[in-house]
Amino acid sequence: MDRASRRRFLTLLLAALGASAAGSVLYPLFRYLSPPGNDTGRLTVSFNLADIPAGGAKFFDFRGSTGVAIMKAEGDLAVFSAVCTHLGCIVQWEKGKQDFLCPCHAGRYTADGTVVSGPPPRPLARLPFTVTNGSVTVG
């Protein structure tokens, strides 16, 4: 083997190693920065109305995110996205106070989803739902 072919082989080997190293760094970065697909959740979710306690809440997975259905103390049903509009934390239902609390930055929402205090810029997103024969269908 002469010097020219050995040098060419080493150049190709180093180029392949460099490309492999760049790919192993760039691929995870690309996956992290690209938005997730929308096929992670079902289009509709159904559950029994009896699963929601009076004055309580039922959290569920909806289209790759978290939703919450609450049965207000007055007996009215409301369904929201449980994602805080500030930084995307999942809100908690406080049964005793009949409101939502975001544990990240103490944002508060009423049982109607409107902002009471804290940094959230918008109310909780309402989700469409129907109640048929004691079954709640969201979506």
N, C-alpha and C positions, 0 to 999 in steps of 0.2 A: 504494500500500500504506500503510495507516495504522499508527500507532505500536503499537497493541494487537496487530495480527497479526504485526508484525515481532518484538515482544517474545515472543509465544507461539512463533514459529518458533525463535528463539534459545534459549528455554527447552527446547524439545523436542530441539534439536540438542545442547545441553550434556548433557541427560539421557541421550541415546543414546550420546554419547561416554563419559560416566561409566560407564554400564552395560557398554560394550565394554571399557573399561579394567579394571573389576572382574572381568569374565569372563576376561580374558586373564591375570589374576593368580590367580584362584581355581581355574580349571580345572587348570593344572599342579599346584597344591597338592593338589587333590582326587585327581588321578591318582597323585601321589607317596605319599599317605597311604592310599589304598585298597589292599587286598591283591591280589596278582596272581591271575589265574584259574588253575584247575587243569587247563585243557585244553592246557597248554604241553608236556606230555610224554606219551609213550606209556604205556599201562597195563602192558605187559610188554616186556621187553628180552631178546633172545636173542643169544648169541655162542658160539663154539666153546670147549670146555674147554681145548684146546691153545693158545688165545690168552693164557692165564695162565701165565707162566713159573713153574717150581718156586721157591718162596720169594718170589715176586714178586706183583705186583698188576695189576689191570686196572680203570681208571676208566671210567665210562660215564654217560650221561645217563639219568635215570629219573624220570619224572613231574615234570619241571620242576626237578629238583635233580640232585645228583651222587651216584652210588653207586660202590662199590668192591668188587671180588671179589678175595680173596687166596687163594693156594695156600700153605698153611703148609709149613714145612720138613718136617713129618711126612707131608705129602701130603693133609691135610684141606683142604676148601674151606669158606670162610666168606664171606658177603656182608653188607655193611653200608651204611648211609648214610654218605657221606664228609663230612657236615656236622658240625662240632664242636658239642657241646652247650653250649658256653660262649657264644660270640657268632656262631656260624654260619660260621666260616671253613672252608675245605676242607682236611681233614687230608692229610698226605703219608705214604706208606708208606716206611719205612726198612728196606730189604731186609737190610742187614747186622745190624741190631739186632732184626729181626723184630717191629717195633712201629710204631704210628702216632704222628706228631708233628704238632701243630697249630702252624703257623708264626706265628700271631698272638700267642699268649701262652704258648708252650712247654708246652702241655698234652700229656700222653703217655697213650696207650692201648695195652693189650696186643693181641696178635693175636686175642684173643677179644672185643675191644671195651671191656674194663673200664678204668676210669681208674686210672692209675698215679701221676701227679703233675700239678700245675698246677691251674688254676681250673675245669676242666669239672665241672659238678655231677652229670652222669649219664653212663652208658656210651654208646657209639655205638649207634644204633638198628639192629637186625638186620633184614634184608630177606628175605622168603620166596623160596626158589628151589628148582628141581628140576633134576636132571641126567638127561638121556635121550639115549642113543646119542651121547655125546660133545658134546652141546649143553646149555648152561646157560641156563635160562629164569628170569628174575627177575620177580617180581610175581604 
